[in-house]
Amino acid sequence: MNKKLKKIPHFKTESQERKFWQSHDSTEFIDYSTARVARFPNLKLTSRPITIRLPESLIERLKITAHKADMPYQTLVKKLIFDGLAK
């Protein structure tokens, strides 16, 4: 299938790019049949591990809530912290 691909526009900000890709089909711009696996062995983590002591009952409640939301409980903890700080 030789489909004519559209040119990806230049974006001034990440926000512009995000809005663009939310409203456009990427298959009109990219031929995924030629995609290859990429490895980034020197990629540095952008987060830092911390230790926090929580009561076991709270951890169990977090795990149950996270399971209901179909996400890892540590992801739920990060989301709750982020949402709390955003207020």
C-alpha positions as CSV (number, residue, x, y, z in Angstrom):
1,M,0.0,0.0,0.0
2,N,1.7,3.2,-1.2
3,K,-0.3,5.9,0.4
4,K,0.8,9.5,0.1
5,L,1.7,10.7,3.6
6,K,1.0,14.2,4.8
7,K,3.9,16.3,6.1
8,I,4.0,16.7,9.9
9,P,3.7,20.4,10.7
10,H,6.2,22.3,12.8
11,F,5.0,23.1,16.3
12,K,6.1,26.1,18.4
13,T,5.1,24.5,21.7
14,E,4.4,21.0,23.1
15,S,0.8,22.2,23.8
16,Q,0.3,22.9,20.1
17,E,1.6,19.5,19.2
18,R,-0.6,17.8,21.8
19,K,-3.7,19.5,20.5
20,F,-2.8,18.6,16.9
21,W,-2.3,14.9,17.6
22,Q,-5.5,14.7,19.7
23,S,-7.5,15.7,16.6
24,H,-5.6,14.0,13.8
25,D,-5.0,10.4,12.8
26,S,-1.2,9.7,12.9
27,T,-1.5,7.1,10.2
28,E,-2.0,9.9,7.7
29,F,1.5,11.2,8.6
30,I,3.5,8.1,9.5
31,D,4.0,4.7,7.8
32,Y,4.0,2.3,10.8
33,S,4.8,-0.7,8.5
34,T,8.4,0.5,8.4
35,A,8.7,1.1,12.2
36,R,11.6,-0.5,14.1
37,V,12.2,-1.3,17.7
38,A,14.3,1.5,19.4
39,R,16.4,1.2,22.6
40,F,17.5,4.0,24.8
41,P,20.1,2.5,27.2
42,N,21.4,5.8,28.5
43,L,17.9,7.4,29.2
44,K,17.9,8.8,32.7
45,L,14.8,8.6,34.9
46,T,13.1,11.9,35.5
47,S,11.7,10.8,38.8
48,R,13.5,10.1,42.1
49,P,12.5,7.3,44.5
50,I,11.5,8.4,48.0
51,T,10.6,6.5,51.2
52,I,7.4,7.2,53.0
53,R,6.0,5.3,56.0
54,L,2.3,4.7,55.8
55,P,0.0,2.5,58.0
56,E,-0.6,-0.9,56.4
57,S,-4.3,-0.3,56.5
58,L,-3.9,2.8,54.3
59,I,-1.7,0.9,51.9
60,E,-4.3,-1.9,51.6
61,R,-7.0,0.7,50.9
62,L,-4.7,2.3,48.3
63,K,-4.2,-1.1,46.6
64,I,-7.9,-1.8,46.6
65,T,-8.8,1.6,45.1
66,A,-6.0,1.3,42.5
67,H,-7.2,-2.2,41.5
68,K,-10.7,-0.9,41.0
69,A,-9.2,1.9,38.8
70,D,-7.0,-0.7,37.0
71,M,-3.7,1.0,37.8
72,P,-0.7,0.2,40.0
73,Y,-1.1,1.5,43.5
74,Q,2.1,3.6,43.3
75,T,0.6,5.4,40.2
76,L,-2.5,6.1,42.2
77,V,-0.4,7.6,45.1
78,K,1.4,9.9,42.6
79,K,-1.9,10.9,41.0
80,L,-3.4,11.7,44.5
81,I,-0.3,13.8,45.4
82,F,-0.4,15.6,42.1
83,D,-4.1,16.3,42.3
84,G,-3.8,17.5,45.9
85,L,-1.0,19.9,45.0
86,A,-2.8,21.3,42.0
87,K,-5.6,22.7,44.1
